[in-house]
């Protein structure tokens, strides 16, 4: 689960979800506009996100990446 500031409209969600879905190994992406979170289900053997990568990805879209919380399963 990624916490991202600036995601305040459906277009923001769509832009962010599209960028994440383009990453090989990402299986599913769901956003919660109210909470400002994006949940990413990815193959852990193919996708390992770093704070630096996520900061860059979201800055390119005009948002601010804040944190990531890992879960055992999607």
Backbone as XML, in Angstrom:
<?xml version="1.0"?>
<chain id="A" units="angstrom">
  <residue number="1" name="UNK">
    <atom name="N" x="0.849" y="-1.172" z="0.000"/>
    <atom name="CA" x="0.000" y="0.000" z="0.000"/>
    <atom name="C" x="0.891" y="1.230" z="0.000"/>
  </residue>
  <residue number="2" name="UNK">
    <atom name="N" x="0.671" y="2.086" z="-0.963"/>
    <atom name="CA" x="1.455" y="3.305" z="-1.115"/>
    <atom name="C" x="0.628" y="4.497" z="-0.661"/>
  </residue>
  <residue number="3" name="UNK">
    <atom name="N" x="1.219" y="5.375" z="0.117"/>
    <atom name="CA" x="0.569" y="6.618" z="0.508"/>
    <atom name="C" x="1.133" y="7.708" z="-0.391"/>
  </residue>
  <residue number="4" name="UNK">
    <atom name="N" x="0.211" y="8.417" z="-1.081"/>
    <atom name="CA" x="0.613" y="9.422" z="-2.059"/>
    <atom name="C" x="-0.219" y="10.682" z="-1.847"/>
  </residue>
  <residue number="5" name="UNK">
    <atom name="N" x="0.448" y="11.820" z="-1.726"/>
    <atom name="CA" x="-0.250" y="13.101" z="-1.602"/>
    <atom name="C" x="-0.543" y="13.663" z="-2.982"/>
  </residue>
  <residue number="6" name="UNK">
    <atom name="N" x="-1.679" y="14.334" z="-3.106"/>
    <atom name="CA" x="-2.029" y="15.004" z="-4.348"/>
    <atom name="C" x="-2.994" y="14.241" z="-5.226"/>
  </residue>
  <residue number="7" name="UNK">
    <atom name="N" x="-3.322" y="13.018" z="-4.833"/>
    <atom name="CA" x="-4.293" y="12.247" z="-5.601"/>
    <atom name="C" x="-5.681" y="12.629" z="-5.082"/>
  </residue>
  <residue number="8" name="UNK">
    <atom name="N" x="-6.322" y="13.564" z="-5.802"/>
    <atom name="CA" x="-7.565" y="14.131" z="-5.306"/>
    <atom name="C" x="-8.751" y="14.019" z="-6.265"/>
  </residue>
  <residue number="9" name="UNK">
    <atom name="N" x="-8.517" y="13.374" z="-7.425"/>
    <atom name="CA" x="-9.597" y="13.267" z="-8.397"/>
    <atom name="C" x="-9.473" y="11.956" z="-9.165"/>
  </residue>
  <residue number="10" name="UNK">
    <atom name="N" x="-10.540" y="11.545" z="-9.842"/>
    <atom name="CA" x="-10.490" y="10.298" z="-10.622"/>
    <atom name="C" x="-9.400" y="10.292" z="-11.694"/>
  </residue>
  <residue number="11" name="UNK">
    <atom name="N" x="-9.109" y="11.439" z="-12.295"/>
    <atom name="CA" x="-8.038" y="11.512" z="-13.298"/>
    <atom name="C" x="-6.686" y="11.218" z="-12.650"/>
  </residue>
  <residue number="12" name="UNK">
    <atom name="N" x="-6.487" y="11.731" z="-11.433"/>
    <atom name="CA" x="-5.237" y="11.474" z="-10.700"/>
    <atom name="C" x="-5.060" y="9.978" z="-10.462"/>
  </residue>
  <residue number="13" name="UNK">
    <atom name="N" x="-6.133" y="9.333" z="-10.070"/>
    <atom name="CA" x="-6.110" y="7.889" z="-9.822"/>
    <atom name="C" x="-5.766" y="7.145" z="-11.097"/>
  </residue>
  <residue number="14" name="UNK">
    <atom name="N" x="-6.444" y="7.486" z="-12.181"/>
    <atom name="CA" x="-6.228" y="6.795" z="-13.456"/>
    <atom name="C" x="-4.787" y="6.956" z="-13.932"/>
  </residue>
  <residue number="15" name="UNK">
    <atom name="N" x="-4.230" y="8.140" z="-13.810"/>
    <atom name="CA" x="-2.858" y="8.402" z="-14.228"/>
    <atom name="C" x="-1.869" y="7.561" z="-13.428"/>
  </residue>
  <residue number="16" name="UNK">
    <atom name="N" x="-2.072" y="7.526" z="-12.129"/>
    <atom name="CA" x="-1.175" y="6.767" z="-11.257"/>
    <atom name="C" x="-1.303" y="5.268" z="-11.493"/>
  </residue>
  <residue number="17" name="UNK">
    <atom name="N" x="-2.530" y="4.782" z="-11.589"/>
    <atom name="CA" x="-2.752" y="3.353" z="-11.814"/>
    <atom name="C" x="-2.128" y="2.915" z="-13.138"/>
  </residue>
  <residue number="18" name="UNK">
    <atom name="N" x="-2.291" y="3.713" z="-14.175"/>
    <atom name="CA" x="-1.742" y="3.364" z="-15.487"/>
    <atom name="C" x="-0.219" y="3.240" z="-15.416"/>
  </residue>
  <residue number="19" name="UNK">
    <atom name="N" x="0.432" y="4.178" z="-14.764"/>
    <atom name="CA" x="1.897" y="4.152" z="-14.657"/>
    <atom name="C" x="2.368" y="2.910" z="-13.915"/>
  </residue>
  <residue number="20" name="UNK">
    <atom name="N" x="1.676" y="2.543" z="-12.863"/>
    <atom name="CA" x="2.063" y="1.365" z="-12.084"/>
    <atom name="C" x="1.796" y="0.070" z="-12.845"/>
  </residue>
  <residue number="21" name="UNK">
    <atom name="N" x="0.687" y="0.010" z="-13.569"/>
    <atom name="CA" x="0.333" y="-1.195" z="-14.320"/>
    <atom name="C" x="1.309" y="-1.466" z="-15.470"/>
  </residue>
  <residue number="22" name="UNK">
    <atom name="N" x="2.032" y="-0.445" z="-15.912"/>
    <atom name="CA" x="2.999" y="-0.618" z="-16.990"/>
    <atom name="C" x="4.284" y="-1.299" z="-16.521"/>
  </residue>
  <residue number="23" name="UNK">
    <atom name="N" x="4.456" y="-1.443" z="-15.218"/>
    <atom name="CA" x="5.646" y="-2.080" z="-14.668"/>
    <atom name="C" x="5.483" y="-3.588" z="-14.742"/>
  </residue>
  <residue number="24" name="UNK">
    <atom name="N" x="6.441" y="-4.260" z="-15.374"/>
    <atom name="CA" x="6.371" y="-5.714" z="-15.505"/>
    <atom name="C" x="6.331" y="-6.368" z="-14.129"/>
  </residue>
  <residue number="25" name="UNK">
    <atom name="N" x="5.385" y="-7.279" z="-13.952"/>
    <atom name="CA" x="5.231" y="-7.992" z="-12.691"/>
    <atom name="C" x="4.101" y="-7.466" z="-11.822"/>
  </residue>
  <residue number="26" name="UNK">
    <atom name="N" x="3.589" y="-6.267" z="-12.141"/>
    <atom name="CA" x="2.452" y="-5.724" z="-11.397"/>
    <atom name="C" x="1.194" y="-6.417" z="-11.900"/>
  </residue>
  <residue number="27" name="UNK">
    <atom name="N" x="0.461" y="-7.038" z="-10.984"/>
    <atom name="CA" x="-0.728" y="-7.802" z="-11.353"/>
    <atom name="C" x="-2.018" y="-6.990" z="-11.231"/>
  </residue>
  <residue number="28" name="UNK">
    <atom name="N" x="-2.091" y="-6.138" z="-10.213"/>
    <atom name="CA" x="-3.330" y="-5.396" z="-9.973"/>
    <atom name="C" x="-3.003" y="-4.119" z="-9.219"/>
  </residue>
  <residue number="29" name="UNK">
    <atom name="N" x="-3.798" y="-3.085" z="-9.463"/>
    <atom name="CA" x="-3.639" y="-1.810" z="-8.778"/>
    <atom name="C" x="-5.026" y="-1.304" z="-8.408"/>
  </residue>
  <residue number="30" name="UNK">
    <atom name="N" x="-5.188" y="-0.916" z="-7.155"/>
    <atom name="CA" x="-6.463" y="-0.354" z="-6.691"/>
    <atom name="C" x="-6.168" y="0.893" z="-5.881"/>
  </residue>
  <residue number="31" name="UNK">
    <atom name="N" x="-6.989" y="1.913" z="-6.070"/>
    <atom name="CA" x="-6.779" y="3.178" z="-5.378"/>
    <atom name="C" x="-7.940" y="3.501" z="-4.470"/>
  </residue>
  <residue number="32" name="UNK">
    <atom name="N" x="-7.628" y="4.219" z="-3.409"/>
    <atom name="CA" x="-8.637" y="4.731" z="-2.492"/>
    <atom name="C" x="-8.453" y="6.243" z="-2.461"/>
  </residue>
  <residue number="33" name="UNK">
    <atom name="N" x="-9.271" y="6.936" z="-3.221"/>
    <atom name="CA" x="-9.171" y="8.381" z="-3.368"/>
    <atom name="C" x="-9.322" y="9.086" z="-2.022"/>
  </residue>
  <residue number="34" name="UNK">
    <atom name="N" x="-10.249" y="8.628" z="-1.223"/>
    <atom name="CA" x="-10.517" y="9.248" z="0.080"/>
    <atom name="C" x="-9.307" y="9.141" z="1.010"/>
  </residue>
  <residue number="35" name="UNK">
    <atom name="N" x="-8.654" y="7.995" z="1.005"/>
    <atom name="CA" x="-7.510" y="7.761" z="1.892"/>
    <atom name="C" x="-6.181" y="8.222" z="1.289"/>
  </residue>
  <residue number="36" name="UNK">
    <atom name="N" x="-6.155" y="8.435" z="-0.019"/>
    <atom name="CA" x="-4.911" y="8.820" z="-0.680"/>
    <atom name="C" x="-3.917" y="7.675" z="-0.739"/>
  </residue>
  <residue number="37" name="UNK">
    <atom name="N" x="-4.456" y="6.459" z="-0.942"/>
    <atom name="CA" x="-3.586" y="5.289" z="-1.005"/>
    <atom name="C" x="-3.782" y="4.538" z="-2.314"/>
  </residue>
  <residue number="38" name="UNK">
    <atom name="N" x="-2.738" y="3.827" z="-2.698"/>
    <atom name="CA" x="-2.777" y="2.965" z="-3.866"/>
    <atom name="C" x="-2.235" y="1.612" z="-3.429"/>
  </residue>
  <residue number="39" name="UNK">
    <atom name="N" x="-3.030" y="0.570" z="-3.649"/>
    <atom name="CA" x="-2.614" y="-0.779" z="-3.298"/>
    <atom name="C" x="-2.165" y="-1.491" z="-4.567"/>
  </residue>
  <residue number="40" name="UNK">
    <atom name="N" x="-0.941" y="-1.990" z="-4.525"/>
    <atom name="CA" x="-0.345" y="-2.648" z="-5.690"/>
    <atom name="C" x="-0.111" y="-4.113" z="-5.356"/>
  </residue>
  <residue number="41" name="UNK">
    <atom name="N" x="-0.625" y="-4.981" z="-6.212"/>
    <atom name="CA" x="-0.366" y="-6.410" z="-6.087"/>
    <atom name="C" x="0.657" y="-6.752" z="-7.172"/>
  </residue>
  <residue number="42" name="UNK">
    <atom name="N" x="1.825" y="-7.226" z="-6.729"/>
    <atom name="CA" x="2.901" y="-7.503" z="-7.690"/>
    <atom name="C" x="3.625" y="-8.783" z="-7.328"/>
  </residue>
  <residue number="43" name="UNK">
    <atom name="N" x="4.225" y="-9.392" z="-8.335"/>
    <atom name="CA" x="5.043" y="-10.579" z="-8.137"/>
    <atom name="C" x="6.332" y="-10.145" z="-7.447"/>
  </residue>
  <residue number="44" name="UNK">
    <atom name="N" x="6.574" y="-10.570" z="-6.202"/>
    <atom name="CA" x="7.754" y="-10.112" z="-5.462"/>
    <atom name="C" x="9.078" y="-10.566" z="-6.066"/>
  </residue>
  <residue number="45" name="UNK">
    <atom name="N" x="9.039" y="-11.548" z="-6.941"/>
    <atom name="CA" x="10.267" y="-11.984" z="-7.598"/>
    <atom name="C" x="10.612" y="-11.117" z="-8.804"/>
  </residue>
  <residue number="46" name="UNK">
    <atom name="N" x="9.647" y="-10.362" z="-9.290"/>
    <atom name="CA" x="9.873" y="-9.513" z="-10.455"/>
    <atom name="C" x="9.901" y="-8.028" z="-10.110"/>
  </residue>
  <residue number="47" name="UNK">
    <atom name="N" x="9.158" y="-7.644" z="-9.076"/>
    <atom name="CA" x="9.022" y="-6.229" z="-8.746"/>
    <atom name="C" x="9.475" y="-5.979" z="-7.319"/>
  </residue>
  <residue number="48" name="UNK">
    <atom name="N" x="10.452" y="-5.111" z="-7.182"/>
    <atom name="CA" x="10.879" y="-4.652" z="-5.867"/>
    <atom name="C" x="10.952" y="-3.133" z="-5.952"/>
  </residue>
  <residue number="49" name="UNK">
    <atom name="N" x="10.010" y="-2.472" z="-5.305"/>
    <atom name="CA" x="9.971" y="-1.016" z="-5.331"/>
    <atom name="C" x="10.914" y="-0.438" z="-4.290"/>
  </residue>
  <residue number="50" name="UNK">
    <atom name="N" x="11.574" y="0.647" z="-4.657"/>
    <atom name="CA" x="12.356" y="1.401" z="-3.682"/>
    <atom name="C" x="11.679" y="2.756" z="-3.496"/>
  </residue>
  <residue number="51" name="UNK">
    <atom name="N" x="11.967" y="3.387" z="-2.378"/>
    <atom name="CA" x="11.403" y="4.716" z="-2.133"/>
    <atom name="C" x="11.833" y="5.693" z="-3.224"/>
  </residue>
  <residue number="52" name="UNK">
    <atom name="N" x="13.071" y="5.574" z="-3.680"/>
    <atom name="CA" x="13.578" y="6.470" z="-4.713"/>
    <atom name="C" x="12.816" y="6.307" z="-6.029"/>
  </residue>
  <residue number="53" name="UNK">
    <atom name="N" x="12.570" y="5.050" z="-6.423"/>
    <atom name="CA" x="11.822" y="4.792" z="-7.660"/>
    <atom name="C" x="10.406" y="5.351" z="-7.572"/>
  </residue>
  <residue number="54" name="UNK">
    <atom name="N" x="9.762" y="5.120" z="-6.450"/>
    <atom name="CA" x="8.386" y="5.583" z="-6.295"/>
    <atom name="C" x="8.311" y="7.101" z="-6.220"/>
  </residue>
  <residue number="55" name="UNK">
    <atom name="N" x="9.273" y="7.707" z="-5.567"/>
    <atom name="CA" x="9.312" y="9.169" z="-5.505"/>
    <atom name="C" x="9.411" y="9.742" z="-6.916"/>
  </residue>
  <residue number="56" name="UNK">
    <atom name="N" x="10.296" y="9.194" z="-7.721"/>
    <atom name="CA" x="10.471" y="9.665" z="-9.099"/>
    <atom name="C" x="9.215" y="9.422" z="-9.933"/>
  </residue>
  <residue number="57" name="UNK">
    <atom name="N" x="8.641" y="8.230" z="-9.841"/>
    <atom name="CA" x="7.451" y="7.893" z="-10.622"/>
    <atom name="C" x="6.312" y="8.864" z="-10.330"/>
  </residue>
  <residue number="58" name="UNK">
    <atom name="N" x="6.061" y="9.128" z="-9.048"/>
    <atom name="CA" x="4.937" y="9.999" z="-8.701"/>
    <atom name="C" x="5.242" y="11.473" z="-8.944"/>
  </residue>
  <residue number="59" name="UNK">
    <atom name="N" x="6.493" y="11.887" z="-8.783"/>
    <atom name="CA" x="6.842" y="13.276" z="-9.085"/>
    <atom name="C" x="6.618" y="13.576" z="-10.556"/>
  </residue>
  <residue number="60" name="UNK">
    <atom name="N" x="6.919" y="12.610" z="-11.423"/>
    <atom name="CA" x="6.681" y="12.785" z="-12.863"/>
    <atom name="C" x="5.204" y="13.004" z="-13.155"/>
  </residue>
  <residue number="61" name="UNK">
    <atom name="N" x="4.336" y="12.464" z="-12.310"/>
    <atom name="CA" x="2.894" y="12.598" z="-12.501"/>
    <atom name="C" x="2.328" y="13.793" z="-11.737"/>
  </residue>
  <residue number="62" name="UNK">
    <atom name="N" x="3.175" y="14.474" z="-10.950"/>
    <atom name="CA" x="2.724" y="15.654" z="-10.213"/>
    <atom name="C" x="2.247" y="15.367" z="-8.802"/>
  </residue>
  <residue number="63" name="UNK">
    <atom name="N" x="2.620" y="14.207" z="-8.255"/>
    <atom name="CA" x="2.186" y="13.821" z="-6.916"/>
    <atom name="C" x="3.396" y="13.620" z="-6.010"/>
  </residue>
  <residue number="64" name="UNK">
    <atom name="N" x="3.143" y="13.483" z="-4.721"/>
    <atom name="CA" x="4.220" y="13.284" z="-3.756"/>
    <atom name="C" x="4.073" y="11.930" z="-3.075"/>
  </residue>
  <residue number="65" name="UNK">
    <atom name="N" x="5.010" y="11.049" z="-3.344"/>
    <atom name="CA" x="5.045" y="9.740" z="-2.678"/>
    <atom name="C" x="5.473" y="9.961" z="-1.236"/>
  </residue>
  <residue number="66" name="UNK">
    <atom name="N" x="4.754" y="9.320" z="-0.287"/>
    <atom name="CA" x="5.058" y="9.493" z="1.129"/>
    <atom name="C" x="5.618" y="8.229" z="1.779"/>
  </residue>
  <residue number="67" name="UNK">
    <atom name="N" x="4.963" y="7.089" z="1.567"/>
    <atom name="CA" x="5.423" y="5.877" z="2.247"/>
    <atom name="C" x="4.847" y="4.642" z="1.588"/>
  </residue>
  <residue number="68" name="UNK">
    <atom name="N" x="5.405" y="3.478" z="2.011"/>
    <atom name="CA" x="4.969" y="2.191" z="1.501"/>
    <atom name="C" x="4.841" y="1.229" z="2.673"/>
  </residue>
  <residue number="69" name="UNK">
    <atom name="N" x="3.777" y="0.457" z="2.664"/>
    <atom name="CA" x="3.580" y="-0.578" z="3.671"/>
    <atom name="C" x="3.413" y="-1.896" z="2.934"/>
  </residue>
  <residue number="70" name="UNK">
    <atom name="N" x="4.285" y="-2.852" z="3.243"/>
    <atom name="CA" x="4.262" y="-4.155" z="2.572"/>
    <atom name="C" x="3.311" y="-5.106" z="3.294"/>
  </residue>
  <residue number="71" name="UNK">
    <atom name="N" x="2.657" y="-5.952" z="2.497"/>
    <atom name="CA" x="1.779" y="-6.995" z="3.034"/>
    <atom name="C" x="2.297" y="-8.338" z="2.537"/>
  </residue>
  <residue number="72" name="UNK">
    <atom name="N" x="1.958" y="-9.381" z="3.237"/>
    <atom name="CA" x="2.389" y="-10.727" z="2.842"/>
    <atom name="C" x="1.717" y="-11.190" z="1.567"/>
  </residue>
  <residue number="73" name="UNK">
    <atom name="N" x="0.446" y="-10.848" z="1.397"/>
    <atom name="CA" x="-0.316" y="-11.289" z="0.234"/>
    <atom name="C" x="-1.117" y="-10.142" z="-0.332"/>
  </residue>
  <residue number="74" name="UNK">
    <atom name="N" x="-1.526" y="-10.318" z="-1.572"/>
    <atom name="CA" x="-2.380" y="-9.317" z="-2.222"/>
    <atom name="C" x="-3.819" y="-9.495" z="-1.769"/>
  </residue>
</chain>
